[in-house]
Amino acid sequence: MICRRCGVDIADGPDFCPHCGVSLKTHITLRNYNYSKAGAKKMPLSQRMSLIAMAVCIVGIAIMIGLSKGEQEKKDFQAILDAFETKNETVLMLTVGQFKKNHPNSPLLVDAERYLDTLRGVEETPIDAEPVDPVEQTRLSEIQRLTPIARDSILEISTVSLSDPNFESARNVTILWRNKSKRTVEEIQFKIVAYDANGKEVPCTKRNTASATLRDKGNFTPNSSGDPHKSIWLKVWYTDRLHHITLQQVKIVYADNSIEILPPEIVQLVLDKSPDD
């Protein structure tokens, strides 16, 4: 055994340590002490497998309950749709009430209430329209006024053409048109905009603007069936990027000093009605 004071290994038997004299009645027999973790046993494999199987079953049951609840919610909402088709307010009200009871937190409650309000004839609060800009209101009123005039073909435009560029890259514009109104026209103005091949406005290299207002003055009497008048403007644009032009606006000045300005919408209506020569 081992002396508890001096640590000397001594034979079993004496009551006192022969080296330091301490009593050996209380001692620890280290050589016979078992250091293994007595009583610590591993769980059997079969028991561990049983616990794993139980956990899987619990998770599976939870998933099935969740899916079943979702399916039931869909069925109950379908019952609301079926009740709505009957047009019976009492039936629909009872069906919606049962849906609220079974699914108090469902996002479909809003739709369920809407179906009930619809059947009851409850109207949703109307949304006030945005105020119309006075300038835009004036433009819309003018379009409304001019539409029947354009339909009566006060003006016919059969050709808006662009010449090939000359050595300076200058282009000419030709417009064939008829005065189909019952009044004499003293002046007509065509606003033209130029575009490149990508549909972007392309300015003239000399005027640095993509638009041009082309004027023609004279005594243009009503002409509903004769040859159209040909207006030609030379060197309107100087650019080699010009691909096509569009007619944006027409201003007509009559001999009685009255004026009509046709905005793009009306110009397009005139172009649509005009025959191709």
FENZI-V97655 format. One record per backbone hydrogen bond with DSSP energy under -0.5 kcal/mol. CO is the residue of the C=O (numbers start at 1). NH is the residue of the N-H. Records with the same first field share a line. If there is no record, write none. Layout:
CO=NH ; NH
This chain:
1=10
3=7
8=3 ; 10
15=24
17=21
22=17
25=27
27=29
28=2 ; 30
29=32
30=33
33=35
36=38
37=40
39=41
44=48
45=49
46=50
47=51
48=52
49=53
50=54
51=55
52=56
53=57
54=58
55=59
56=60
57=61
58=62
59=63
60=64
61=65
62=66
63=67
64=68
65=69
66=70
67=71
68=72
69=73
70=74
71=75
72=76
73=77
74=78
75=79
76=80
77=81
78=82
79=83
80=84
81=85
82=86
83=86 ; 88
84=87
87=89
88=92
89=93
90=94
91=95
92=96
93=97
94=98
95=99
96=100
97=101
98=102
99=103
103=106
106=109
107=110
108=112
109=113
110=114
111=115
112=116
113=117
114=118
115=119
116=120
117=121 ; 122
118=121
121=123
126=128
133=137
134=138
135=139
136=140
137=141
138=142
139=143
140=144
141=145
142=146
143=147
144=148
145=149
146=150
147=151
148=152
149=154
150=153
154=180 ; 181
156=158 ; 178
158=277
159=176
161=174
166=169
169=239
170=166
171=236 ; 237
172=163
173=233
174=161
175=177 ; 231
176=158 ; 159
177=229
178=156 ; 180
179=223
184=255
185=220
186=218
187=253
188=216
189=191 ; 251
190=192 ; 214
191=248 ; 249
192=212
193=246
194=202
195=243 ; 244
196=199
200=196
204=208
209=204
210=194
212=192 ; 214
213=215
214=190
216=188
219=221
220=185
229=177 ; 231
230=232
231=175
233=173
237=171 ; 239
238=205
244=195
246=193 ; 248
249=191
250=262
251=189
252=254 ; 260
253=186 ; 187
254=257
258=254
260=252 ; 262
261=263
262=250
263=266 ; 267
264=268
265=269
266=270
267=271
268=272
269=273
270=274
